[in-house]
Amino acid sequence: MPVLPGNNNRLDQAFVVTLDGVRIEILEDKTQSMPIRNEHVYLSLPEAEIPKAQAWYAKTFGGKMGTRNNAPVVDLPGVQLRFAAANARQAPTRGRVLDHIGFDVRDHAAFVRKIEAEGIKLDEPVRKSSTGSTLTCITDPWGTRIEIIQRAPLGPPVQ
């Protein structure tokens, strides 16, 4: 895949665009202690939907609403959700090159009870993975599929 230069000739930034059109930003942070980390995710929505999406993500995942460079964001532990205006409603993510995003939760059962009480429907029943993790998926009101997972403790595989 071709690597595209950063904005304004930044040497600490580059972009890769997949054959399916997913744009991936690569940023260098010389203070970063781990080899790779997730810094942010952009969600593109019609402009009128952005305040609703910002509020939904903050409420659903306990994030803090704010702005970055005068644009709306939701800060969550480990990632910042950024919202960008799109000319039209975007296609749902399920089954596309970027199928879903995922969030780890500490208490899966409690989190599922919370979101169901808020009227959020599960896409599938809660299940255990082959590694013993508990997971399910939901879809936000704008079509982004979201995996909710409580990882099993590290150790021998669950039989």
trRosetta pair geometry for C-beta under 8 A, 3 or more apart (Angstrom, degrees):
i j d omega theta_ij theta_ji phi_ij phi_ji
1 16 5.2 68 120 -164 132 106
1 17 7.1 -170 -174 65 118 47
1 18 6.6 -51 -114 -107 145 46
1 19 7.6 -120 -102 -40 104 75
2 16 7.5 167 87 -133 45 68
2 17 7.6 -6 67 42 88 87
3 14 5.2 -1 -180 173 104 131
3 15 7.3 143 -166 73 57 42
3 16 5.8 -36 -108 -84 64 84
4 14 6.5 148 74 -172 50 73
4 15 4.2 -25 63 67 108 96
4 16 7.2 175 14 -81 84 30
4 17 6.9 36 -11 -10 128 100
5 9 6.6 -14 160 -115 133 46
5 10 7.8 146 164 53 83 61
5 13 8.0 67 165 96 53 79
5 14 6.4 -60 -133 -118 25 75
5 15 7.8 -4 70 23 20 88
6 9 6.9 45 75 160 87 10
6 10 3.4 -80 116 66 139 93
6 11 6.9 -120 27 -43 135 11
6 12 6.8 45 -67 66 168 46
6 13 3.0 102 -120 83 127 94
6 14 5.6 -68 -55 -70 81 41
6 15 7.3 135 -95 -18 47 84
7 10 5.8 23 63 4 59 116
7 13 6.4 -23 23 99 74 146
10 13 4.2 31 98 30 126 110
11 28 7.9 -36 121 35 68 136
12 27 6.3 32 143 -163 88 67
12 28 4.1 -116 -153 53 80 99
12 29 7.7 87 -177 -66 124 42
13 25 6.8 -23 -160 -170 96 97
13 26 7.0 147 -156 82 46 58
13 27 5.5 -8 -102 -106 77 70
13 28 7.4 -123 -57 14 42 80
14 25 7.7 153 82 -158 40 52
14 26 4.8 -13 63 60 87 108
15 23 5.9 -15 -168 -169 116 94
15 24 6.8 146 -158 76 61 49
15 25 5.6 -29 -101 -102 79 59
15 26 7.1 -174 -84 16 27 80
16 23 7.6 155 81 -156 43 47
16 24 4.7 -15 61 61 92 104
16 26 6.8 51 -7 -20 100 114
17 21 6.5 -14 -177 -140 102 34
17 22 7.1 164 -154 78 56 40
17 23 5.1 -19 -102 -100 84 69
17 24 7.5 -179 -83 18 33 72
18 21 6.7 -41 72 29 78 20
18 22 4.5 15 27 48 119 90
18 24 7.2 67 -31 -12 93 109
18 97 6.0 -179 104 162 149 154
20 96 7.1 157 165 177 141 87
20 97 3.8 152 75 -31 157 149
21 97 7.7 147 49 33 67 144
22 97 5.3 -134 -24 100 127 126
22 98 5.1 129 -110 -34 139 116
25 40 8.0 -7 62 65 131 98
27 39 6.0 -24 43 12 133 163
29 32 4.2 90 88 -32 104 109
29 39 7.9 145 -26 -90 135 134
32 37 6.5 -151 -152 14 127 123
34 37 5.6 92 74 -51 120 105
37 78 7.7 -128 -174 -159 106 82
38 41 7.4 1 177 -47 115 93
38 78 6.6 47 69 158 102 91
38 79 5.2 -18 117 -93 111 106
39 79 7.2 109 139 -127 13 63
39 80 7.0 -18 154 27 60 97
40 73 8.0 -59 -137 -136 122 119
40 79 6.3 137 -107 -169 34 74
40 80 4.3 -30 -106 68 96 90
40 81 7.2 164 -159 -89 78 17
40 82 5.3 32 175 -10 127 113
41 79 6.2 18 -3 177 99 126
41 80 7.8 179 26 86 61 48
41 81 5.6 -22 67 -114 92 65
41 82 7.0 177 84 27 40 76
41 101 6.1 44 -140 -114 167 146
42 82 4.9 -35 -102 78 68 100
42 83 7.4 149 -157 -96 65 16
42 84 5.3 11 -171 -3 115 118
43 53 6.4 -146 109 158 140 146
43 81 6.3 8 -5 -174 115 100
43 82 7.3 167 20 82 69 47
43 83 5.5 -25 67 -108 91 67
43 84 7.3 167 79 25 40 74
43 142 7.2 93 174 88 121 146
43 144 6.4 -60 -126 -50 116 151
44 83 7.9 143 -95 -163 27 54
44 84 4.9 -32 -102 76 74 96
44 85 7.4 7 -154 109 75 12
44 86 4.0 86 160 -56 101 117
44 90 5.6 98 89 -50 97 143
45 49 4.3 -109 159 85 123 117
45 50 5.5 161 76 -73 118 66
45 53 5.5 168 -18 -17 167 152
45 83 6.4 -31 27 -160 111 100
45 84 7.7 131 25 72 63 47
45 85 7.2 -58 76 -122 57 38
45 86 5.8 154 63 19 5 106
45 89 7.6 4 -149 -121 62 57
45 90 7.0 -87 -94 4 47 109
45 142 5.5 -52 -108 -143 115 153
46 49 4.8 80 64 5 82 110
46 50 7.8 -133 94 -29 43 79
46 85 7.2 18 -167 -154 25 74
46 86 6.0 -64 -67 68 43 82
46 87 7.7 -19 -106 131 74 14
46 88 6.7 -6 -78 -151 100 18
46 89 5.9 -34 -28 -69 112 63
47 50 5.8 -32 -159 -5 40 117
47 85 4.2 8 -79 -125 88 116
48 51 8.0 -51 180 24 38 95
49 52 5.4 -66 -162 46 55 114
49 53 5.7 52 145 -24 86 108
49 89 7.9 81 -16 -102 155 83
49 142 6.3 116 159 -94 143 124
50 53 5.7 -57 -142 38 30 108
50 54 6.1 33 159 -22 66 106
50 72 5.7 137 160 42 113 143
50 83 4.6 130 -145 148 100 137
50 85 6.7 -57 -48 -82 135 72
51 54 5.6 -52 -144 36 31 114
51 55 6.4 28 158 -15 64 107
51 72 7.1 -158 -91 -90 54 166
52 55 5.9 -58 -150 40 29 108
52 56 6.2 31 152 -23 65 109
52 141 7.5 -65 136 74 119 141
53 56 5.5 -52 -142 35 32 114
53 57 6.3 27 161 -14 66 105
53 83 6.0 144 87 -113 123 134
53 140 7.2 61 -135 161 92 137
53 141 7.6 -142 -95 60 77 101
53 142 5.9 -5 -96 -20 122 142
54 57 6.3 -58 -148 39 25 104
54 58 6.3 23 155 -17 62 111
54 65 5.6 82 160 -126 108 111
54 72 4.7 -69 -86 162 146 133
54 73 7.6 71 -129 77 110 7
54 74 5.8 172 -153 -51 69 104
54 81 8.0 172 -118 103 64 114
54 83 5.8 -83 -67 -19 96 151
55 58 5.8 -58 -145 39 30 111
55 59 6.1 24 160 -14 67 110
55 65 7.0 -4 -89 -78 53 142
56 59 6.1 -61 -146 41 25 105
56 60 5.8 17 162 -15 65 116
56 140 6.5 114 126 -155 139 107
56 141 6.5 -126 -116 15 167 115
57 60 5.9 -55 -131 42 27 107
57 61 5.8 -18 -179 23 65 113
57 63 5.8 -9 132 32 85 140
57 74 4.6 -171 104 26 119 170
57 76 7.9 -92 160 -47 104 122
57 81 5.5 -85 156 73 161 163
57 140 7.5 -9 -73 -120 85 139
58 61 7.2 -78 -132 56 13 78
58 62 7.6 -22 178 169 50 6
58 63 4.4 -102 -118 72 57 88
58 64 6.7 88 -134 -94 107 5
58 65 4.7 -36 -79 -50 152 92
58 74 4.9 -142 -69 -128 79 120
59 62 7.9 15 -175 -68 18 36
59 118 7.4 153 137 -141 116 151
60 115 6.3 46 -147 -111 91 104
60 118 7.1 -163 -102 91 76 163
60 120 7.0 83 -123 -58 117 153
61 74 7.5 97 64 146 116 135
61 76 5.5 -20 130 -107 128 132
61 103 6.2 -117 -123 -134 125 164
62 76 7.5 97 79 -122 71 89
63 74 4.0 61 124 172 146 103
63 75 5.8 161 -168 71 96 41
63 76 4.4 -58 -98 -71 108 81
63 81 7.1 -14 -150 22 171 117
64 74 6.9 148 68 -160 38 60
64 75 4.6 -18 58 55 96 100
65 72 7.2 -26 -163 -161 92 94
65 73 7.5 148 -156 84 47 50
65 74 5.7 -30 -95 -101 57 75
66 72 7.8 146 89 -152 33 52
66 73 5.4 -25 74 67 79 95
66 74 7.6 136 25 -102 72 28
66 75 6.2 14 21 -13 122 109
67 70 5.9 3 172 -128 129 19
67 71 6.2 142 -158 64 82 30
67 72 6.0 -48 -101 -95 73 37
67 73 6.3 133 -124 15 19 91
68 71 5.9 -35 69 60 67 86
68 73 4.8 40 0 -24 105 142
68 80 7.0 49 -23 166 151 147
68 82 6.7 -68 52 -109 125 109
71 82 6.3 41 118 -163 123 98
71 83 6.8 -168 165 65 97 69
71 84 7.2 -3 -163 -89 138 64
72 82 7.6 139 92 -155 55 53
72 83 4.8 -14 80 45 102 120
73 80 5.3 -9 -172 179 126 105
73 81 6.3 149 -163 79 65 55
73 82 5.1 -25 -105 -99 90 64
73 83 7.1 -164 -86 7 39 82
74 80 7.3 160 78 -162 45 58
74 81 4.4 -2 54 55 95 110
75 80 5.4 -24 -105 -111 65 84
75 81 7.9 -147 -69 25 22 72
76 79 5.4 -3 69 65 101 80
76 80 7.3 171 28 -95 69 32
76 81 6.7 47 0 -13 111 99
76 103 7.6 -62 161 -123 154 119
86 89 7.5 111 94 -100 126 13
86 90 5.7 0 124 -51 175 101
89 142 7.4 -149 -150 -154 90 83
89 143 7.8 105 173 -5 98 136
90 142 7.3 45 49 162 97 100
90 143 6.6 -153 89 64 83 137
91 96 6.8 117 109 -64 117 147
91 143 6.8 -153 143 153 30 156
92 95 8.0 48 103 36 99 94
92 96 7.6 167 104 -11 57 120
92 139 7.0 -5 -147 -156 118 133
92 143 3.4 -126 -101 -165 69 109
92 144 7.6 -156 -150 -61 63 26
92 145 7.1 70 174 -36 96 92
93 96 5.5 -105 -162 41 46 115
93 98 5.7 -63 -151 104 110 80
93 99 5.9 114 145 -173 93 22
93 100 6.0 136 113 -79 128 47
93 101 7.9 10 120 -14 172 78
93 143 6.3 137 -4 138 71 84
93 144 5.2 45 -4 -129 130 52
93 145 5.0 -129 76 15 107 90
94 99 6.0 42 -130 -161 37 76
94 100 6.9 30 -90 -62 65 94
94 139 7.0 -49 -36 -98 122 124
94 143 7.8 -117 4 -178 88 79
94 145 4.5 98 -68 -44 87 140
95 99 6.4 87 -25 -119 17 93
96 99 6.2 168 56 -85 57 51
99 145 6.2 -42 154 63 66 135
100 137 6.5 -70 -128 -136 159 123
100 144 7.4 116 -134 171 59 69
100 145 3.8 -72 -98 99 100 99
100 146 6.1 177 -168 -85 103 19
100 147 5.3 96 129 -24 137 91
101 144 6.5 1 13 170 108 115
101 145 7.6 150 22 87 60 58
101 146 5.7 -20 69 -113 81 72
101 147 7.3 -150 101 24 35 80
102 146 6.9 144 -101 -168 35 59
102 147 3.8 -20 -109 65 93 106
102 148 7.6 -172 -154 -69 70 23
102 149 6.1 5 -173 7 116 116
103 146 6.5 6 4 -179 103 108
103 147 7.2 172 26 86 57 60
103 148 5.9 -12 67 -112 92 62
103 149 7.4 163 85 29 43 73
104 149 5.7 -44 -108 80 59 86
104 150 7.0 102 -165 -105 71 38
104 151 6.2 -24 -134 -12 116 103
105 108 5.6 125 81 -87 117 55
105 111 4.4 -34 -174 -33 160 160
105 148 5.9 9 -7 -173 125 91
105 149 7.1 152 21 74 79 33
105 150 5.4 -57 75 -74 78 86
106 150 6.9 44 163 -123 10 105
107 110 4.0 22 117 27 120 117
107 111 6.2 148 88 -20 67 87
107 150 6.9 37 -123 -101 9 143
108 111 5.8 -61 -146 38 28 109
108 112 6.2 27 158 -19 67 107
108 126 7.0 128 149 -145 122 128
108 134 4.3 -147 32 101 170 126
108 135 7.4 -100 -130 -80 141 32
108 136 7.8 126 -172 9 114 98
108 148 6.8 132 -136 136 87 101
108 149 7.4 -35 -97 -172 119 21
108 150 3.7 -109 -42 -9 108 127
109 112 5.9 -55 -147 36 28 109
109 113 6.5 30 153 -19 63 105
109 126 7.9 55 -94 -146 65 169
109 134 7.8 -29 -44 145 74 159
110 113 5.7 -52 -149 35 32 113
110 114 6.4 36 152 -23 64 105
111 114 5.6 -54 -151 33 33 115
111 115 6.5 20 158 -10 67 105
111 148 6.3 -162 117 -177 134 133
111 150 8.0 165 20 -54 130 111
112 115 6.2 -58 -143 41 30 101
112 116 6.0 28 159 -17 66 111
112 122 7.1 11 -147 -74 107 123
112 126 6.3 -35 -91 -72 164 130
112 136 6.7 66 -101 35 122 143
112 148 7.2 150 -75 108 82 148
113 116 6.0 -61 -144 41 26 108
113 117 6.2 29 156 -22 63 109
114 117 5.9 -60 -153 34 25 111
114 118 6.7 18 151 -13 62 108
115 118 5.4 -56 -151 39 38 112
115 120 4.1 -48 167 56 96 131
115 138 6.7 -87 151 -70 150 160
115 148 7.9 -137 5 -74 155 163
116 119 7.7 82 -176 -51 33 9
116 120 6.3 -91 -83 65 34 73
116 121 7.6 68 -118 -101 75 35
116 122 7.3 -24 -83 -30 103 95
120 138 5.5 12 166 -149 116 144
121 138 7.1 144 84 -134 46 91
122 125 6.8 85 120 -96 140 25
122 126 7.1 -72 -145 -47 158 71
122 136 5.1 -36 -150 166 118 136
122 137 7.2 104 -168 71 72 46
122 138 6.0 -74 -117 -84 44 80
123 136 7.2 157 48 168 77 84
123 137 4.3 -37 47 93 126 94
123 138 5.9 178 -16 -106 93 25
123 139 5.8 88 -70 -21 120 93
123 145 7.0 12 -45 -138 164 98
124 127 7.2 -35 130 -10 112 115
124 136 5.8 -165 75 -150 80 80
124 137 5.7 45 22 38 103 93
125 136 6.9 -105 131 -113 22 114
126 134 6.3 7 -179 -176 105 97
126 135 7.3 167 -151 88 65 25
126 136 4.6 -61 -96 -54 60 122
127 134 7.5 170 88 -149 31 56
127 135 6.4 -28 64 66 75 72
127 136 6.9 123 14 -80 72 72
128 132 6.2 -21 -171 -140 109 34
128 133 7.0 147 -156 74 60 37
128 134 5.9 -34 -98 -95 65 62
128 135 8.0 116 -116 21 21 74
128 158 7.6 -84 163 99 126 160
129 132 6.8 -40 68 30 76 19
129 133 4.5 7 29 54 119 91
129 134 7.8 -133 1 -65 82 17
129 135 6.1 38 -39 13 105 120
129 152 7.7 -134 58 -11 99 116
130 157 7.3 -15 149 -162 83 112
130 158 7.3 -179 167 58 41 99
131 151 7.8 -22 110 -156 124 77
131 152 5.5 -166 131 36 82 127
131 157 6.5 -84 -121 -131 58 77
131 158 6.5 106 175 12 23 104
132 152 3.3 71 96 -89 102 160
132 153 7.9 -38 101 38 135 59
132 157 7.7 171 -18 -166 106 50
132 158 3.6 129 -63 -33 108 141
133 149 5.6 10 165 -170 125 105
133 150 6.4 175 -163 86 76 50
133 151 4.8 -34 -112 -126 114 44
133 152 4.7 -111 -66 -13 56 85
134 149 7.0 153 83 -154 51 55
134 150 4.6 3 55 52 100 101
134 152 7.8 113 -13 -61 69 79
135 147 6.0 -6 -166 -174 119 98
135 148 6.5 159 -150 83 65 54
135 149 4.2 -11 -98 -102 103 81
135 150 7.4 -164 -69 25 60 58
136 147 7.7 166 90 -151 30 59
136 148 5.6 -10 63 57 76 101
137 145 5.8 2 -178 -176 124 97
137 146 6.4 153 -157 79 71 45
137 147 5.2 -39 -97 -97 86 57
137 148 7.0 167 -99 12 30 77
138 145 7.7 166 89 -154 36 54
138 146 5.2 -18 64 62 81 100
138 148 6.6 36 1 -19 101 117
139 143 6.4 -16 180 -141 112 27
139 144 6.8 159 -157 78 66 36
139 145 5.1 -33 -100 -98 84 60
139 146 7.0 160 -99 13 28 80
140 143 7.0 -35 71 36 79 24
140 144 4.7 10 30 54 116 90
140 146 6.3 73 -35 -19 90 122
152 155 7.9 -95 137 37 101 94
152 158 6.6 -89 -158 -38 168 125
